[in-house]
Amino acid sequence: MPSSPLPRTPLSAPPHVRTSRAVVPRGHSRDIAAVLIPQLRIQRRVAELAAAISADYRDQELLVVALLNGTVAFLADLMRQMEFPLTMDLMGVSSYRSGTTSGDLAYTKRLKVDVRGRQVLVVDDILDTGKTLTAVTRELKALGAAGLRTCVLLDKPTSRSGGFEADYVGFVVPHLFVVGYGLDYAEKYRNLPFVGVLKKEVYAPETPE
């Protein structure tokens, strides 16, 4: 079912982020090489995203579908600034079996809310290869979503294996291993209030430079 056309509110182009000079907080310097996006900058961009989404869907009955687990921090901050009633559900999707290796897509939690005839916004933490969001949006369209858009905190276009593009993007980031603000490595670092670059010796200790 094709997405129904909706007006779009102009949103400033997502900033391309390079490694920040912000000091890595004490206690995290052992594993974090650099702060990529400081907490305050995240908060400002999330507010911009929420304002644009609120303007686009103010007169719609929006269903927000968030992908677990990395989107939890982003989702919480984003939803609190959406200035209209909405419905939310969670979908568990995993494409990583161990470490940094991508595996087959597996659904760990299915939706409880019926998407038929609904305007749906899929929220995810990062768009890299595009495989997860391609599969999820394909399934939601098959389930009968009337309109479908996607929102991601981070976009890593250098990892893209296809042509998928998100409708709302927080930041465009380089090809680095990022953690924090919901993103993890081996289920660690999700609680960092910033997005940081993980040291290579943490995720690939036996890989030569």
Phi and psi in degrees as a GROMACS rama.xvg file:
@    title "Ramachandran Plot"
@    xaxis  label "Phi"
@    yaxis  label "Psi"
@TYPE xy
-69.8353  149.714  PRO-2
-69.7936  138.048  SER-3
-76.3165  142.207  SER-4
-70.4145  134.251  PRO-5
-130.259  147.763  LEU-6
-64.7015  148.735  PRO-7
-113.543  137.078  ARG-8
-87.281  130.635  THR-9
-56.6505  131.138  PRO-10
-123.394  133.499  LEU-11
-57.1941  144.497  SER-12
-57.5047  141.485  ALA-13
-62.4815  130.371  PRO-14
-67.9541  140.589  PRO-15
-84.9041  121.533  HIS-16
-100.239  133.509  VAL-17
-112.946  167.893  ARG-18
-56.236  127.042  THR-19
-77.5132  156.823  SER-20
-91.2206  5.11299  ARG-21
-60.8134  141.519  ALA-22
-72.6151  133.111  VAL-23
-69.2353  125.941  VAL-24
-57.0504  145.421  PRO-25
-57.8646  136.777  ARG-26
102.589  -17.6578  GLY-27
-115.458  -8.47967  HIS-28
-66.404  -19.443  SER-29
-65.5915  -36.8887  ARG-30
-110.283  -24.3803  ASP-31
-99.8085  122.809  ILE-32
-78.6732  -35.4666  ALA-33
-162.765  154.754  ALA-34
-85.8627  119.458  VAL-35
-86.2084  -48.0828  LEU-36
-132.719  111.293  ILE-37
-65.3997  161.367  PRO-38
-58.1363  -45.167  GLN-39
-63.7659  -38.6432  LEU-40
-66.7373  -36.7058  ARG-41
-61.5618  -47.3798  ILE-42
-59.2968  -41.2971  GLN-43
-66.3982  -42.0124  ARG-44
-70.7187  -37.7793  ARG-45
-62.0422  -38.0502  VAL-46
-62.7339  -39.4579  ALA-47
-64.9109  -42.9877  GLU-48
-62.1168  -45.5034  LEU-49
-62.2493  -38.5636  ALA-50
-64.9241  -42.8424  ALA-51
-66.2376  -43.6963  ALA-52
-64.9648  -41.084  ILE-53
-61.352  -41.0789  SER-54
-67.2716  -37.4046  ALA-55
-70.8789  -34.7173  ASP-56
-114.894  13.5162  TYR-57
-56.7988  -34.9659  ARG-58
-103.183  14.643  ASP-59
-111.509  159.793  GLN-60
-96.3864  90.4434  GLU-61
-86.0611  137.728  LEU-62
-110.054  119.338  LEU-63
-94.1389  123.131  VAL-64
-112.174  112.89  VAL-65
-103.423  140.435  ALA-66
-95.8742  123.87  LEU-67
-80.3922  155.637  LEU-68
-102.275  -15.0895  ASN-69
-66.7021  -16.0355  GLY-70
-88.5574  -2.10414  THR-71
-58.0715  -49.5343  VAL-72
-64.7722  -46.5039  ALA-73
-60.8258  -45.8251  PHE-74
-59.8878  -45.8129  LEU-75
-60.495  -46.4051  ALA-76
-69.3329  -39.1777  ASP-77
-66.1504  -48.0252  LEU-78
-64.1024  -35.736  MET-79
-65.1761  -16.5862  ARG-80
-109.185  5.63112  GLN-81
-83.4772  119.556  MET-82
-95.6385  51.2526  GLU-83
-163.045  158.519  PHE-84
-67.7379  144.074  PRO-85
-151.84  167.024  LEU-86
-114.407  145.216  THR-87
-132.491  141.287  MET-88
-142.486  162.24  ASP-89
-117.017  139.933  LEU-90
-123.935  127.934  MET-91
-92.785  118.256  GLY-92
-133.288  132.351  VAL-93
-132.599  132.757  SER-94
-125.574  8.75521  SER-95
-119.558  124.049  TYR-96
-92.6491  -37.4745  ARG-97
-160.737  138.834  SER-98
58.077  -122.667  GLY-99
-109.269  5.73214  THR-100
-87.1265  125.192  THR-101
-82.5126  135.007  SER-102
-118.889  -164.571  GLY-103
-68.9793  147.921  ASP-104
-70.9993  133.353  LEU-105
-132.456  135.89  ALA-106
-92.8862  118.493  TYR-107
-98.1601  -13.8217  THR-108
-152.693  126.959  LYS-109
-94.7828  161.177  ARG-110
-70.6429  146.913  LEU-111
-98.5412  -26.8019  LYS-112
-85.4865  137.593  VAL-113
-75.0375  125.357  ASP-114
-92.9436  -5.11729  VAL-115
-58.6904  125.743  ARG-116
74.9019  8.47502  GLY-117
-99.262  152.016  ARG-118
-83.7817  122.999  GLN-119
-119.436  134.19  VAL-120
-117.895  116.86  LEU-121
-90.6769  127.182  VAL-122
-112.841  127.778  VAL-123
-136.738  163.125  ASP-124
-78.8561  -42.9359  ASP-125
-146.879  140.553  ILE-126
-108.584  110.187  LEU-127
-117.237  -85.3774  ASP-128
-69.5486  -28.431  THR-129
89.6314  -4.68557  GLY-130
-65.3967  -42.5058  LYS-131
-65.1258  -51.4807  THR-132
-67.6018  -32.0603  LEU-133
-62.3796  -45.6433  THR-134
-67.3404  -42.2594  ALA-135
-66.2628  -46.4979  VAL-136
-65.5359  -35.0658  THR-137
-61.952  -42.8179  ARG-138
-67.2374  -41.9877  GLU-139
-65.8694  -36.4729  LEU-140
-64.6718  -40.4674  LYS-141
-65.0552  -29.7022  ALA-142
-79.1442  -5.82566  LEU-143
105.614  17.1805  GLY-144
-59.1691  133.573  ALA-145
-78.056  -32.5576  ALA-146
-146.965  146.678  GLY-147
-146.366  126.093  LEU-148
-135.062  165.612  ARG-149
-128.725  148.067  THR-150
-134.515  126.811  CYS-151
-129.487  147.766  VAL-152
-71.7279  -47.1364  LEU-153
-121.926  143.432  LEU-154
-124.55  122.807  ASP-155
-115.866  80.669  LYS-156
-65.2057  -22.9088  PRO-157
-68.5215  -15.1093  THR-158
-95.6295  -3.70428  SER-159
-67.4346  130.427  ARG-160
-101.379  -5.49348  SER-161
-143.531  -164.105  GLY-162
-99.6578  15.0923  GLY-163
-66.2387  135.212  PHE-164
-132.859  139.758  GLU-165
-82.6376  154.673  ALA-166
-81.2803  -35.997  ASP-167
-124.845  123.698  TYR-168
-127.944  131.515  VAL-169
-75.6066  -61.8679  GLY-170
-140.292  145.989  PHE-171
-97.3398  124.715  VAL-172
-119.042  154.495  VAL-173
-75.5616  177.419  PRO-174
-77.9607  79.077  HIS-175
-129.846  157.664  LEU-176
-85.3996  106.753  PHE-177
-106.485  145.653  VAL-178
-140.309  167.353  VAL-179
102.064  160.862  GLY-180
51.5527  44.3427  TYR-181
102.983  -28.2776  GLY-182
-79.9967  145.213  LEU-183
-131.581  168.882  ASP-184
-132.604  119.712  TYR-185
53.9492  39.1313  ALA-186
67.8059  15.8603  GLU-187
-107.257  162.475  LYS-188
77.4504  0.947385  TYR-189
-61.4118  -28.5405  ARG-190
-83.2642  -2.92801  ASN-191
-63.0792  135.064  LEU-192
-78.121  -7.1591  PRO-193
-120.883  169.388  PHE-194
-98.9527  123.037  VAL-195
-122.715  167.103  GLY-196
-98.6101  123.876  VAL-197
-80.06  136.632  LEU-198
-64.2103  141.286  LYS-199
-62.6546  -33.8445  LYS-200
-68.0021  -13.9323  GLU-201
-79.8901  -45.5693  VAL-202
-98.0392  -14.2929  TYR-203
-142.697  64.9304  ALA-204
-64.6394  -21.7305  PRO-205
-106.464  8.01837  GLU-206
-89.232  122.237  THR-207
-70.2001  150.598  PRO-208
